[in-house]
Amino acid sequence: MSNYIVYQRNKPTAYALWCFCLFSVCGIHRFYARRYLSGVIYLLTWGFFGLGQFMDLFLIPNMVDEENLKMKALYGYQPNQASFYQTPESIVVNLPRSQPPEVNSEVTEKQYFTERQQEPDLDRAILRTVKDAQGATLAEIFLEVRGEYEEIEERVEYLMSKNLLIVDNRPDDGAVIYKLN
């Protein structure tokens, strides 16, 4: 989407367009204030039989202010300028956490078995912490169990997938806790 300028509406211009009613062209000021339906009605009925045209002498400031407020809400406002600049749209996407790149992708057999042996110990430590506390938050588990936060979080999710842990809320403060299933 390209950045384009939308100029503010101003009251003197709206009043100047109102004066076209003196030449039997009523409602032009309403088009200026982006009130298209009433502008067409004014054109077809000579300013709503002159009554609407007369009332608009008092309503034009409010119409212009209202239109400028809409433009400020839609396009943003640059205080130094007499115009509105459309800001680019932004989209927020929740992306999964990425793993840091590994320096050496080859894992030795000894490292593999060492890591596999630590997982059950980590799982047991998490389960024991949750049992002793009768429900614990992820931060409380992290404080009691040795390991990296991401690793503990991953193991908690794994234990939930195996139906060993469930998610609940602590009644007194509403914190998200993990309990034994």
N, C-alpha and C positions, 0 to 999 in steps of 0.2 A: 504494500500500500504506500503510495507516494505521499510525501508531506506537502500539503497544500494549505493555503492561507484562507481562513474564513473571517471576513471583516465583521467587526461589531456593528450592530445597528445603532443609529443615533437619532435623537429626537428631532433635531432641526430638519433632517432629511424627511422623516416621517410627516412632519407638519407641512413641508413643501409639497409632498405628494398628496396630502389631504386637500391642498388648494386646487387640485385638478377637478374637484367637484364643481368649481365655478364654471368649468367648461363642459359640464354634464358627464364627466367621467369619474364616477365615484368608486371608492373601494381600493384604489391603487395603493394607498398607505397600508391596507390590510395585507396585500400581497407582500409588501416590503417586510411586514412583521410576521410573515409566514403563516398567515391565517387565510389559507387559500379558499376554503369553502365559504366563509363569510365574505371574502373578497368577491367571489363570483356572484353571491346573492346581492351584494351592494351594487355590482355592475348592472345586474339585471333589474334591480328595483330602485335605481337612482338613490343609492345610499339609504336603503330601507325607508324610502319615502321622505328622505331628509332628516328624519328623526335620528337614525343611527349615525348619520354623518355628523350631526350636531353633538351627539353624545361622545363620539370619538375624539372631539376636541379635548375632553377631559380624560379619556381612556388611553390615548396614545402613549403617554409616559410609562404607564404600567405595562402596556403591550411590548414596548421596546425593551424595558428592563427584564421582563419575563423571557423574551426571546434571547437576550444576551446571557441570562442565567442558564438557559438550556444549552447554549453553545459552550459556555464555560464547563458545564458538566460533561458534555460530549467530547470536546476537543482539548480541554486543558487551557490554561490561560498563562500567557507570558506577561508579567506585570509591566515590563518596559515597553511593550508593543501595544498598538491599538488593534490587534488582531489575535485570533486564536490559531494555534498551531496544533495540528492533529498529531498526537503522540502515537508511536508504533504500539501495536497490541503486544501484550506479553502473555505467554502461556507458561504455567507452572506445572511441571511434571515431576512426580515422585519417582525417582529412579532407584533401583536396588543398589546397595553398597557394592562397590567393585573391590575385588581382591587386589592387593598391591602386586605388581609384576614380580615374578620370581626371578632371581638372578641365575640360578642353576635349575633348570627344569628336570634334570635327571635326579631322581631320588634313589639313594642307595638302599639296599635291602635292609640294612641295619636301622636306618632312619625310619623306614616304613613300619617295621615291627615295633620300634620304640614309640612312634606316634600311635599306633593301633593299641598298644598296651596302656597308654596314658588315658585314652578315651573312656574306658569303663571306670577308671579311678575318678576321673572328672565327673562322669555321670553319677557315680555313687556319692561324691562329695556334694554335688548339687542337690540330689535327692535327700541326703542327710540334713543339709542346711534347711531345706524347705520343711522337712518333717519336724526338726527341732523348733523351728520358729512358728510352726503351724500356719505356714503361708509366708512367703517372702517376695519382695520386689526384686527386680533384676539387679538393682544397685546393692541391695542387701546381700544377694547371692554373690555378687562380685567382691564385696568386702570380705566375705567368709571363705571363698574358694580361690585357690591360686590359679592364675591363668590370665590370658589376655581377655579383654572385655568382649571383643568380637567372637572369640572362640567360645566363651561362656554363653553368649547370646545364641550362637549357632547350636550349641549342645542343648540349651533349654528348648529351642524350637524342635530339635530332634526328639527330645523326651516327650514333648507335646504330641508329636506325630505318632509316637508309639503308645499314646494314651497313658503315660505314666504321670504326667502333670496336666493340670487344668488351669485355666485363667479364671480369676475371681476378683472381686473388689473388697478391700478392707472396709468393714462397716463404719469405723470411727472417722477415717479421713478419705475414703473413696479411692485409695491408691490401688493400682493394678498389681495384684499379687499372683504368685503361682503356688498351687497347692497340690498335694498328692491326690491322685485319682482313686 
